[in-house]
């Protein structure tokens, strides 16, 4: 269970991700070293639901300018997890 929590950092609650919940697609931030098989196992360990498929995407770094200072928002990796019809994950 501890390894699963290290792989799945937290769910991504955004407007675009919320639109996918009805279709059974959930979005999570994952560790940079995580692969599809590892994410599938971690989702099963945490939520006891077996995903149908997983897509993994890289989030690029972004330049930001806030309060008169320049900076960089770190990127990362996200996983979109697709579930069978009828299955759902309660995120809140």
Beta strands, then each sheet from edge to edge (+ up, - down):
strand 1: 8-11
strand 2: 25-30
strand 3: 53-59
strand 4: 62-66
strand 5: 69-73
strand 6: 76-82
sheet 1: 1+ 2- 6+ 3-
sheet 2: 4+ 5-
end
